[in-house]
Amino acid sequence: MLERTKFEPILSLKLSEHPIRIALLALWGAWLYTAAYFDPINPAWLGRYSSRHFVALIIYFICTLIVTFVVPALPAQLERQRLVNLYTSPAKVRLLIGGLIALGAIMWVVLPVQPVALVYPTMAILLLTVALSLDFEIIKPGSSLKLWLGLAAVGLVIQALLLLYLPTIHFHDEGAYSHVAMRFQQTGTIPGDIFAFPPRHFIGFGSWIMTLAYWFEVFGFGWWSGRFYTFFVSLLALAAVYRAGIVFYGRRAALAAVVFMALSDSFFKVHRIRPDAPMVFMVAIGLWAFARARKQPSALNYTIAGLIVTLCLEAHLVGVAFCCAYAALLGLEWLRQCWTTRRFIVNTPLLWFGLGAIVALTLFFVTHLLPDLGQPNELVVSQQEVGLLNYIGREVRRWVDYVTSYPLEALIVGWALALTLVEAFKHHQPEDRALLRLGGLLIVAYILLAPTDYLQYTLYFLPLAALFVGARFTSAPSRATLYVAVISMMFGGLIGQSIKALPDALEQGLFERSRPPIVNYVESHIPVGATVMMDAYYYLYLEDGHRYRYIHVGIHPPTISRLGGPPEDEVWASIDPDIIVIDRGKNERTVWLDDYLEKAGMIYLADFEDMGIEIYVPPDSPLAEG
């Protein structure tokens, strides 16, 4: 007969020998993490969330307290005997784990949409998933290639379907970039005339726009086609992360990194029609090229690495931060080598890396800077306060936004990063140290070079973060089991999101999505070739991207003037719109717009007043007469 042992603290036993206590640490970690976010000291936060949410938190807290004080008083043998008596076969355990994941997905549907609230039910599912998978050892990362690749594939299919039915990730940037691509088909340049910029090549859009233009030419125009262009590029990024992971940490860690990245919440945001997917792809393939250069040092490999890393500029101008970070890493390693040997050594890796970078910069100069020579170029993305402390504060705001936007993912990445720091300095792992230094230098480069605190700039760290997660969560049995539970939660979250999107899918049809009524109105009343001013959001809903001269309603004449364009009155005179559509939920009225409406005597139509949409047409328009 098993004897009861005296109370033992949770941390007194090896985690791998006491599975339920691993889950307890995760449960309390989730509580502390989310409590800090919700600011429980201030009672006002309770009024911001639903009663269901509050009840769920209370139940969670009580259950965690009970389990925390009851389970440690039980001997480990008793826990194992009870589990074996209840669940006598691995098949039943697999079925139970599947049910737990499904339960977690249901909780994602029932609870409010706030992302941090979703950490609680998923952490509750973690409790049993970890215990069962450790006791029976039926799920391990790397034990079944087909299992993990299948899980990632199913997650990616769910994301692909969600692209059809989640308009919340769709905003005017997607229409703007798509318009630039369609204009490239007509002009062979990359203009910014959707914002009424002067007719010239615009440096702010990278050459990835050209590939999007060719994609539209082959597969047709529209939001569906554009979304799947970026989704396809995202798949290429996963392949590059896998190759980089193999070189840095081995096949098992590479597979774990790909599965984590494929199921992460921020990766879903990469699929928008923006530079994000091309940039993540270039960052991933740059990591792969850099890894090959370090493992097999040669002039060719370092030249290729410099070329690919610098080509990030063709995806987004913030790619200059990545180029500088890699160069700084090679420079610091060279200085350390010179200091250690007490003699000057020619830095051949940096020289060859620089040669590749010069080739990429020459290409960038020819395709982007050369057309702008002699032209005014004073475009300011947004006004920023100057000063090192302000730059640091901007970067802090960016990563605080990341933590609050993707709380579960940030928790996992933060844990993996902490473990990587320990491994790097305890066991002197060269791969860990190199990647940690690269990440730190990237943060410094962001502070100095990234012009705004945009959240999407954090997405470009995802390949690096995935490598950390894959390496750390497959290096020990207890970590591998927690990785299984983490992936289960992320997969359950995707299932939950797909269930939320199911009503829209059934209502609209599998591969269809209803068009906004205002788009149908414009296409039925405004002739082909007319000048239409609407939010860029609606552009992707047009049947043909070349149908109108399409201009975003929120143009900014002072910016146009800085780019060498005409004064404000001439800007509006050159547009001469046939219809102006103002969506009060998307567009902010400007003084220049209001001034033009008054001077041109534009007629207001109240057809869509109940939808918060204002329509203005010229006095001689047939719509004005009607």
N, C-alpha and C positions, 0 to 999 in steps of 0.2 A: 504494500500500500504506500502510495506517495505521501511523503510528509511535507507539511507546509513549512516553508522557510521564512525567515524573518525578512522584513521589508528591505529591499535593495534599491538604491537609487538607479534611475534609468541609465545613467551614463557609466555605471560601474561594470556593466557587461559589454562584451564585444557585440556590436550591432548585428553582425552577421549571424550570431548565435541566438538572438532574441528578436525575431522578426516583428512582433507586434510593437515593440518599443521603438523600432525605426519609424513606424507609422505615427506613433505618439509625438516624436520629435517633429515630424512633418506637419502634424495637426496643429501643434502649438506654434510652429513657425508661421503657418498660414494665419493663425489668429493674430499674432503680434504684427505681422506684415500688413494685414488689412486694417487692423485697429489703428495703426499709425496713419493710414491713409484716410480713414473715416473720422479721425479726430474725436474720439469718444469723450474727451474731457468737456467738449462743448455740446450740451444737450440739443442744440439747434439742429445737429446733423440728422437726428431721428426723423424730423419732419420732411426731409428731402427724399425719403425712400418709402416704399409701400409697406403696409402692415404685414404682408406675406414675407417680405424680406426680413423685417424685424423679428417675426416669430421664428423664421428659419435660423437666424443668428443665435437666438436664445436657446433653441433646442440643440444646436451645434455646441454651444458653450457648455451646457449641462452634461451632454453625453461625453464630451471630452474630459470634463472633470471626473465623472464617474469612472471612465476607463483608465484615467491617469492614476487614480488611487487604488483601484481594485486589481488591475492586471499586475502591477509590480509585486503585489503580495502573493501571487501565485508562482509556484516553481515552473521553470521552463518545461520540465517533463510533463506536467499536468496540462499545460497549454497544448503541447504537441499531441498528447493522448486524446484530448477533446477534439482537436481538429481531425485526427485520424478516425475517430469514432463517428464523427458527423459526415465526413467526406471521404469515402473509402476508395475512390478511384480517381486517377487523373482526368478521366473523361468528364466526371461530374464536376471536378474543379474547373475545368475549362468552360463548361456550361455555366457555372456560377459566376466566373469572372466575366464571361460575355454578358450575363444578366446585370452584373454590377455596372459595366460600361454603359449598357442600355439605360439603366436607372440614372446614371450620371447625365446622359444625354437628355432624358426626360426632365431632370431638374433644371437643365439649361433652358428648357422651353418654358417651364412653369415660373421660374424666378424672374425678377426684373432684368432688364437688359444691361444694367450697369456691369462693366466687365469685372470689377473687383468682387462684386457679390457672387460671381460664378466660381470664385476660388473655393468657397466653402463647400458646396456639394461635391465638387470634384476631389477635394481633399478628404472628404468623408469616404468616397469610393476608394481612395488610396489606402485607407486603413486595412480593408479586407484584401484588396488586390495584392498588396505587398506581402502580407502574412501567408496567403495561399501560395503565391508563386515561389516564395522562399522555401516553404515546408516541402513542397512537392517537386521543386526544381524543374518545372515543365516549360518555363519560358525563360530564355536567356538571349540577350542580344548576340547575334552572330551564330547562334546554334542552328538556325534555319534561314538560309538566304532567301528562299521562296517566301517564307512567312513575312519577313521584314520588308522585302521589296513589294509584296502584295499589299501590306498595310499602307505603305507610302503611296502605292498606285491608287488604292481606293480613296485615300485622302485627297489626292490630286484630282481624281474624277469628281469628287464632291465639290472641291473648289471650282473646278471648271463649270459645273452646273450652277453653283452659286453666282458665278459671274453673270449668268443670264437673269437672275431673279432678285439681286440685291442692288437696287438703284442707289442705296445710301453711300456706296463708295464711288458713285459717278458724280463728277462735278465739272466745272467749266474748263479746267485744264485739259481734260481729255478731248473735248471738242476743239480747243485751240490747237493742240498738237496735230490732231487729225486734219484740220484745215491747212496747216502748214505743209503737211505731207501731200495733200491734194493740190495745193498751189505749186509744189515742186514738180508734179506731173506736168503742169502747164508751162511753167517758166524755166525749169531747170535750176532755180535758185531756192534758197530757204528764206522766204520773206516773212515779215511780221505784219502783213497788211490786214489780218483779222482785227488788229488793234489800230488800224489806219496809220501804221508807221510808214515812213517814206519807202518807195519801191526799191529796195536794196537788200543785199544779203544780210541776214541778221545773225550776229555772233552767238546770241543766246541759245540757239537751237543747234544741237549737235548733228553729226552726219547720220546718226541712227534714224533720223527722220527720212532719209533716202530709202532705207530698207523698209520702213513702214509704207512709204509711197509705192514701192514695188509690190508689197504684200497686198495693198488695196487694189492694185492693178490686176493681180492674179486672182484674188479671192473675193473681190467686190468691196464696196464701201459700206460702212455702217458700224455701229457700236459693237455688234456681235463679232464681226471680222477683226476690228481693232483690238478688242479684248483678247482674242485668241492669238493674235500676233504676240502680245506681251506675255501671254501664258506660255507660248512655245519658247520664247526667249528664256523664260523662267526655268523651263525644263532643261535647257542647255546649261543654265547656271548650276542646277543640281548635279549634272554630269561633271562639270568642272570642279565643284566642291568634292565630289567623290574621288576624282583623280588626285586632287591636292591632299585629301585626307589619307589616301594610300601612301603617298610619298612621305608625309609628315609622321603619321602614327600607325599605319597599317590598315589592312582591309576591314577589320572588325570595327575600328573606330570610324573609318570613313563611312561605312554603312550606317552606323548610328547617327553620324552627323547629317547624312542625307535625309534620314527618316525624320529627325527632329526638325530640320529646316523645312521639309515638305509639309509638315503638319503645323508649323508655327503660325500664330495669328498675324504677325507682321508680314510674313511671306505672302499671305493672301492679298495684302495691300500693294504688293509689288506688281500684281497683275493689271493695275490700272494703265491706261494709255498715256503713259508719262515716261520720262527717261529712267524711271526706277528699275525696270526689268533689264534694259540694256546695261545700266550702270552696275547692277548686282552681278550680271553675267561677266562684265569686264573685270570687276574686282575678283570674282571667283577664278577666272582663267588666269588673272595676274598672280594670284596666290599659287596656283598650280605651276606656272612658269618659274616663279621665285623658288618654290620648293625643289623643282628639278635642278635649278642652278646651284642650290646649296648642297644637294645630294650628289650631283655630278658636276662639279665646278669645271667650267670651260668658257672660252671666249664666246662661243656660239650661244650657249645656254644663258649667260648673263646678258648678252645683247638682245636675245629674244625676250627675256624678262623685262628689260628696260623698254623695249618697243611696246609690249602688251600693256604694261602698267601705265605708260604715258598715253596710250590710246584711250584710256578712260575719259580723256578730254572730249572725245568724239561722242560720248554718251551724255556727259554733264560737265560743266566748267568746274564743279567742286572736285573733279578728278585731279586737279593740280595738287590738292592736299595729299592724295595717295602717292603721286609721283614724288613729292617732297619727302614724305615719310619713309618710303623705301630708300631713297638716296641718303637720307639722314641716318637710317639704320646701318647701311653699308659704311658710311663715313665714321660712325661711332665705333663700329667693330674694328675698323682700320686703326683708329686712334688708340683703342684698347690694345691692339696687337703691337703697335709701335711702343706703347708705354711698357708693356710686359717684356718685350725683347730688348728694350733700351736702344733701338736702332730704327732708322727710317726704312720703311718698306713701301714699295710701289703698290698703290691700291688698285690692282688690276680688276677686281670685281666691279668697283665703282666706275672705273674707266669704261669697261665694256658695257655696263648698265647705262652709262651716260651716252655711249654711242647709239644704243638702241633708242634711248629717249630723244636724241637729236633727230633721228629719222622720223619718229612719230611727231615731234614738234614741227618739223619741216612740212610734213603732210598737213598738219593743222593750220600752219601759216598759209599755205597755198589755198586750202579749201575754205578758210574762215576769215583770216586776217587780211590777206591780200585784196579781196574785193572791197574792204573797208578803208584801204589806205587813202588818205586825203579827205575822208568824210568825218564830220563831227560824230563823236561817239561818247556821249556823256550820260548814257542811260544809268539811272540809279534804281536798283530793284526796290529798295525801301530805305528810309532814313535810319541810320544806326548811330548810336552814341559812340564816340571815339574814346579810347583809353583801355589799357590792359584789363583793369578790373571789370569794365563793362563787357569786354570780349569774353572774359571768364564767366561772368554772370549769364551771358547769352548761351554759352555752352552748357552751363548748369541747368538752365531752363529747358534746353532741348532734351536732356536726359531725364529730367523730372517728368516731362511730358511723355517720354518713352515708358517710364515705369508706371505711370498712371494709365496709359493707353493700353499697354500689354503687360498687366501685372504678373500673370502666371509665367509668361515667357521671361520677363525680367528677373523673376525669382530664380528660375532655372539657370539662366545665363549667369546671374550673379554668383550663384552657388558654384557653378563650374569654373568661373573666373577665380574665385577664392581658392578652390582646390588646385587650380593650375599654378597660382602663386606659391602655394605650399610645396607642390611638387618641384617647381623650378628652382627654388632656393634650398630645399631639403635634399633633393637627389641630383641637382645640377643637370637637369634635362636640357640639352641645347635647343631642341625644337620648341619647348615651352618658353624658354627665355627669349628666343628670337621672335616668336609670335606676340609675347607680352610686350616686348619693346616696340614692336611694330604698332600694336594697338595704342600704346601710350603716345608714341610719336604722331599717330593719326589724330588723337585728341588734341595735341598741341597744334598740329597743322590746322585742325578745324577752328581752334580758338583764334588763330592768326589769319586764316584765309576764308573760312566759310562766312558769307556776307550776312546771313540771317539765322534765326533760331528755328528754322523749319524742322518739323518732326521727321519728315521723310528722309532727311539726311542720315538719320540713324539706321535706316534700312540698309545702307551700304556697308554697314558693319556685320550684317547677318552671316555672310560666308565665314568670316573669322570667328564669330560667336559659335556657329555650328561646329567648327573644328574643336573648340574648347569643350563643348558639351559632349561630342562624340568621344573624345579622348578620355575625359574624366569619368564618364558614366559607364565605361566598359573596362576600367582598369582594376576593379575589385568586385567580388560577388555581391556585396551589399549595395554598392553603387549601381551595379547592373540591374538589380531588382528594382531599385528606385527609378531607374531609367524606364523600365517596363511600365511602372505605374504612371510615370509622367506622360509617356506616350499614350497610355490608355486614356488619361484625362484629356489630352489634346485631341485625340481621335473622337472621344465622346463629345467634345465641344463642336467639332465639325459636323457630327451627326445631328447635334442639337440645332445648329444653324440651318442645316438642310431641312429639318422638320419645320422650322419656322418659315422657310421659303416655300414649303410644299403647297400651301393654299394658293399662292400666286401662280405657281407652276401649273396646278390643275386648272385654274381659271383661264390662264392665257394660252395654254398649250406648251408642249415641251420645249420647242425651239422658237417660240414667239414671245414677244413682249409688246404690250400695248403702247402706241405712240401718244405723246401728249396731245390733247385736243388743239392746243394753239398751233402745233406744227401742221396738223391737218387743215386748219383754218388758213394758214399762210399759203400752203401749197395749192389750195383750191381757189384762192382769190388773187394771188400775186403771180404775174407771168414770169416765165423763165427769163433769166438775164437781168432781172430787177435787182435793186440794191436793198438788202434786208438788214436791219439792225436788231439783233436779238442776243440774248445771252449765249455764249459759246456752248453752254450745256446742251442746247437744242440742236446744234449743228449735226450731231451724229444720228439724229432721227430723220434727217432728210432722206428722200429716196435716192438722190444723186448729189454728191459733194460738189459738183460743178454747176448745180442748178441756178444759184444766185451769186451775186457779189455779196458775200456774207461778212458782216462787221460786228464785232462784239459791242454791245451797247454801252459798256463802261469805259470808253476811250478817254485818254488823259492828254489833252493838247499840250500842256507844258512839257511832258515827256517827249512828245513828237517834235516839239521845237528844239529840244536838246539834241535830238538825232538829226537835225538839219532839215526838219519839215517846216511848213508854213505857219504863220500865226494862227491863233485860235479861230478867228472868224473864217479864214481861208480853209482851215481843216474841215469845218462843217460844210462849207460851200462845196468843197470837192467831193464830199460824201453824197450829198443830195439824196437822202434815203426815200424809198417808195413806201416804207412802213417801218415804224419803230415800235418794238414790243419791250415793255418794261415789266419784269417779274419782280414784284415788291419783296418776295421772299429770297431773291437771289441778287438783285441789283440795287446798288446805292445811288440815289439821284445825285448828280454832280451839278455844280453851278453852270458849267458850260452847256450841259444838256438842257437844263431849264431855260437858259438864255436863248439857245437855238430854237426850242419849241415855241417860245414867244415871238421871236423875230420872224420865223418862217410861217407863222400862223397855222401851225399844225392842228388838225382836227382830232379831238379825242373821241374814241369809240368805246362804248361801255359793254361790249359783247361779253367780255370775260371778267367783268368787275367782281363777280362773286368768287372768282378763283384768284383774286389778288393780282390780276394782270392788266396793265394799261396798254392800250393800242392807240398810236397816233399815225395819221396819214396826211399827205399834203392836201391843200384845199382842192386841187384839180383831180384828186383820185376818185375813181368810180365808187369806192367804198364810202367816201365822204358824202357823195350824193345820195347813197342808199340810206 
